[in-house]
Amino acid sequence: MRCLNACLIMLLVAGGAVPATAEEPGAMDDTQRVAEIQAQMLAGKTEEAITAAKAFLRTAKDETSKTEAMRVLAEGLRKSGNWQSAIGAYRALRDRFEKSSDEYLRCGAIADVLAGSRDGIYKGAGAATGAEGTEVKKVSDDEGLNAALALLAQSRCARLKSKAALLQRARTPQELLRTFGPVAEEARQIFILAADTPPDDVRAMGKTAGERLAQIHMQANTVLQKKLQDYQQTGKFRRPWSFTNIEKKDIKDTNLMCKDMAAAEREFQTALASVAGSGEWAEGAALRTESTERAAAYEQLAKEFVVPAYEIIFY
């Protein structure tokens, strides 16, 4: 027994359990090193942080730590006024994240702001000059960057209004969602850039879409109810074997159309959340309720447009 215990002690001393955690020290070292680089940046030692981040990225193994070092590098290059290098650094950082994620969108937008700046002053829509007596801050300053992102968000928001005519011309809920879906996604991205962006323009798009969906439903419901009534009056739903093949196909196609319109209404309800912005929006809640009722009506019609099952007995 003493010999066995001695052997176990020797194995532990020799590092017999080390292979299971062999990668942990490297990851811990990377985490510690990037924390020190971040501390340099917070302390205002921008050039030292840039140099340290570049050196770290040449040897780093831990992916999370690499991402944070790339963030320090991008911010450091921007703060030091190295605009062209900062653009590339922010785009490289953006590509570390999943497309359409908050981080991906924000890093891409910062790169766009830097690309649209001259001598560190953002020259986007409405940004060439500040209000009289107002200092225009460079995008190297965090406050100036946030102001530029807000201007970028507002300009994107204003451009969305051009889609209103397409919404008003939509003939089906599906066609409307092909326009409103991308509008809602753009609105979501806008509020990621600047949460306080005035939501009036995008909310107006939601209202326009809701009103057009209500008009489409009124027209479609009239036609569908008439078609259903015509089939019911023939008495064929009680004698389903009497339906012709053409009638069966028409009923099946109408069933699928009703389901597709219901699905589009549910998609609209989800998209509404993206155009709400900050603050209360009672009208948005009403639009969602009305859409829910329309979806339920379409689903009920889909249940009506079904050829009842039947059997044919051959003698």
C-alpha positions in Angstrom: 0.0 0.0 0.0 2.8 2.4 0.9 4.4 1.6 -2.4 1.2 2.3 -4.3 0.7 5.6 -2.5 4.3 6.6 -3.3 3.7 5.8 -7.0 0.6 8.0 -7.1 2.4 10.9 -5.5 5.2 10.6 -8.0 2.7 10.6 -10.9 0.9 13.7 -9.5 4.2 15.5 -9.0 5.3 14.6 -12.5 2.1 16.2 -13.9 0.1 13.2 -14.8 -3.2 15.2 -14.7 -1.8 18.1 -16.7 -2.9 17.1 -20.2 -6.6 17.6 -19.4 -6.0 21.3 -18.7 -3.0 21.9 -20.9 -4.7 24.8 -22.8 -6.0 26.6 -19.8 -2.7 28.4 -18.8 -2.4 29.9 -22.3 -6.0 31.1 -22.3 -5.5 32.6 -18.9 -2.3 34.3 -20.0 -4.1 35.8 -23.0 -6.9 37.0 -20.8 -4.5 38.6 -18.4 -2.5 40.2 -21.2 -5.5 41.7 -23.0 -6.8 43.0 -19.6 -3.5 44.9 -19.2 -3.8 46.3 -22.7 -7.4 47.5 -22.0 -6.1 49.1 -18.8 -3.5 51.1 -20.8 -6.3 52.4 -23.1 -8.5 53.4 -20.1 -5.5 55.2 -18.6 -5.2 57.3 -21.8 -2.0 55.6 -22.9 -3.3 55.2 -26.4 0.0 54.7 -28.4 1.3 52.2 -25.8 -2.1 50.3 -26.0 -1.9 50.2 -29.9 1.7 48.8 -29.8 0.8 46.2 -27.2 -2.3 45.1 -29.0 -0.4 44.6 -32.3 2.3 42.6 -30.5 -0.4 40.5 -28.7 -2.3 39.7 -31.9 0.9 38.2 -33.4 1.0 35.4 -30.8 -2.5 35.2 -29.2 -4.3 31.9 -29.1 -7.5 32.6 -27.3 -10.1 33.9 -29.7 -12.1 36.0 -27.3 -9.0 37.7 -26.1 -8.0 38.3 -29.8 -11.4 40.0 -30.4 -10.9 42.3 -27.4 -7.4 43.2 -28.5 -8.7 44.0 -32.0 -11.3 46.3 -30.4 -8.6 48.1 -28.5 -6.5 48.4 -31.7 -9.5 49.8 -33.7 -10.4 52.3 -30.9 -6.8 53.3 -30.4 -6.2 54.0 -34.1 -9.4 56.1 -34.2 -8.5 58.1 -31.1 -5.0 58.7 -32.4 -6.4 60.1 -35.7 -5.1 57.3 -37.9 -8.3 57.3 -39.9 -7.4 54.9 -42.8 -5.9 52.3 -40.6 -8.9 52.6 -38.2 -11.4 52.0 -41.0 -9.6 48.7 -41.8 -9.4 47.8 -38.1 -13.1 48.3 -37.5 -14.0 46.3 -40.5 -11.8 43.4 -39.4 -13.3 43.7 -35.9 -16.8 43.7 -37.5 -16.1 40.4 -39.3 -15.4 38.7 -36.0 -19.1 38.9 -35.2 -22.2 37.2 -36.7 -23.8 39.3 -39.5 -26.7 41.5 -38.4 -25.6 41.2 -34.8 -25.4 44.4 -32.8 -21.6 44.3 -32.7 -21.4 43.6 -36.4 -23.7 46.5 -37.3 -22.1 49.0 -34.9 -18.5 48.3 -36.0 -19.5 48.5 -39.7 -21.3 51.8 -39.1 -18.2 53.3 -37.3 -16.1 52.3 -40.3 -18.7 54.1 -42.6 -18.5 57.2 -40.4 -14.7 57.2 -40.6 -14.8 56.7 -44.3 -17.3 59.7 -44.6 -15.1 62.0 -42.4 -12.5 64.5 -43.5 -9.8 65.4 -41.1 -11.8 63.7 -38.4 -15.0 65.7 -39.0 -18.0 63.6 -40.2 -19.3 65.0 -43.5 -22.5 63.0 -43.8 -26.0 64.4 -44.3 -26.4 67.4 -42.0 -23.0 67.1 -40.5 -20.8 69.4 -42.6 -21.3 72.3 -40.2 -22.7 72.4 -36.7 -25.4 74.8 -35.5 -24.1 78.4 -35.2 -21.9 78.7 -32.1 -21.7 74.9 -31.7 -18.4 73.2 -31.7 -18.1 70.2 -34.1 -16.2 67.5 -32.4 -13.9 65.1 -34.2 -14.9 61.4 -34.4 -11.6 60.6 -32.6 -13.6 61.8 -29.5 -16.2 59.3 -28.3 -18.8 62.0 -27.9 -18.1 63.2 -31.5 -18.4 59.6 -32.7 -21.7 59.1 -31.1 -23.0 62.3 -32.6 -21.8 61.2 -36.0 -23.6 57.8 -35.6 -26.8 59.6 -34.6 -26.6 61.7 -37.8 -25.9 58.6 -39.9 -29.0 56.9 -38.3 -31.2 59.9 -39.0 -30.1 60.1 -42.6 -30.9 56.3 -43.0 -34.2 56.8 -41.3 -35.2 59.6 -43.7 -34.4 57.5 -46.7 -36.9 54.9 -45.6 -39.8 57.2 -46.4 -39.3 56.6 -50.1 -40.6 53.1 -49.6 -44.1 54.3 -48.6 -45.4 54.3 -52.2 -44.4 50.7 -52.6 -46.4 49.7 -49.5 -49.4 51.5 -50.8 -49.3 49.7 -54.1 -49.0 46.2 -52.6 -51.8 43.9 -53.8 -51.3 41.1 -51.2 -50.0 40.8 -47.7 -47.1 38.7 -49.0 -46.1 41.5 -51.5 -46.4 44.1 -48.8 -44.1 42.2 -46.5 -41.4 41.9 -49.2 -41.1 45.7 -48.9 -41.9 46.2 -45.2 -39.7 43.4 -44.0 -36.4 45.0 -45.2 -37.7 48.4 -43.9 -38.2 47.0 -40.4 -34.8 45.4 -40.5 -33.2 48.7 -41.5 -35.1 50.4 -38.7 -33.8 47.8 -36.2 -30.2 48.6 -37.4 -30.9 52.3 -37.1 -31.9 52.1 -33.5 -28.8 50.0 -32.7 -26.6 52.8 -34.0 -28.5 55.5 -32.0 -31.3 54.3 -29.7 -32.6 57.8 -29.3 -33.2 58.4 -33.1 -36.7 60.0 -33.5 -39.0 57.1 -34.5 -41.7 59.1 -36.2 -40.6 58.3 -39.8 -40.3 54.6 -39.3 -43.5 54.4 -37.2 -45.3 56.1 -40.0 -44.1 53.3 -42.3 -45.6 50.8 -39.9 -48.9 52.7 -39.9 -48.9 52.9 -43.7 -48.3 49.1 -43.9 -51.0 48.4 -41.4 -53.6 50.5 -43.2 -52.8 48.9 -46.5 -53.1 45.4 -45.0 -56.5 46.4 -43.6 -57.6 47.5 -47.1 -56.3 44.3 -48.7 -58.1 42.2 -46.1 -61.4 44.0 -46.7 -61.1 43.4 -50.4 -59.9 39.8 -50.1 -62.5 38.8 -47.5 -65.3 40.0 -49.7 -64.1 37.9 -52.6 -63.3 34.8 -50.4 -66.6 34.9 -48.6 -68.5 35.1 -51.9 -66.5 32.2 -53.3 -67.2 30.1 -50.2 -70.9 31.0 -50.3 -71.1 29.9 -53.9 -69.5 26.5 -53.1 -71.8 26.1 -50.1 -74.9 26.8 -52.1 -74.1 23.9 -54.5 -74.3 21.5 -51.6 -71.1 19.9 -52.7 -69.5 20.1 -49.3 -72.1 17.6 -48.2 -71.4 15.5 -51.3 -67.6 16.0 -51.7 -67.3 13.3 -54.3 -69.3 15.6 -56.6 -66.5 18.2 -56.8 -64.7 18.3 -60.1 -60.9 18.1 -60.3 -60.8 21.8 -61.3 -62.9 22.7 -58.2 -60.7 20.6 -55.9 -57.6 22.4 -57.2 -59.3 25.8 -56.8 -60.2 24.9 -53.2 -56.7 23.7 -52.4 -55.1 26.8 -53.9 -57.5 29.1 -52.0 -56.7 27.2 -48.7 -52.9 27.8 -49.3 -53.5 31.4 -50.2 -55.4 32.0 -47.0 -52.6 30.4 -45.0 -49.9 32.5 -46.7 -51.8 35.7 -46.0 -52.2 34.7 -42.3 -48.4 34.0 -42.2 -47.7 37.4 -43.7 -49.8 39.1 -41.1 -47.9 37.3 -38.3 -44.6 38.4 -40.0 -46.0 41.9 -39.9 -46.7 41.7 -36.2 -43.0 40.7 -35.6 -41.7 43.4 -37.8 -43.7 46.1 -36.0 -41.5 45.7 -33.0 -38.4 46.8 -35.1 -40.0 50.1 -36.1 -41.3 51.0 -32.6 -38.1 52.8 -31.4 -37.9 54.1 -27.9 -40.8 55.3 -25.8 -44.5 54.4 -25.8 -46.4 53.7 -29.0 -50.0 53.0 -28.4 -50.8 53.1 -32.1 -48.4 50.2 -32.6 -50.2 48.1 -30.1 -53.5 48.8 -32.0 -51.9 47.9 -35.3 -50.7 44.6 -33.8 -54.1 43.7 -32.4 -55.8 44.5 -35.8 -53.2 42.3 -37.6 -53.8 39.4 -35.1 -57.5 39.6 -35.9 -56.9 39.5 -39.6 -54.6 36.6 -39.3 -57.2 34.7 -37.4 -59.8 35.5 -40.0 -57.6 34.2 -42.8 -56.9 31.0 -40.8 -60.6 30.4 -40.3 -61.2 30.8 -44.0 -58.4 28.3 -44.7 -60.3 25.8 -42.6 -63.4 26.4 -44.6 -61.7 25.8 -48.0 -61.1 22.1 -47.5 -62.7 19.3 -49.5 -64.2 16.9 -46.8 -62.7 13.4 -46.8 -64.8 10.7 -48.4 -64.7 7.1 -49.5 -65.8 5.5 -52.7 -67.0 1.9 -52.4 -66.7 -0.2 -55.6 -69.0 -3.2 -56.0 
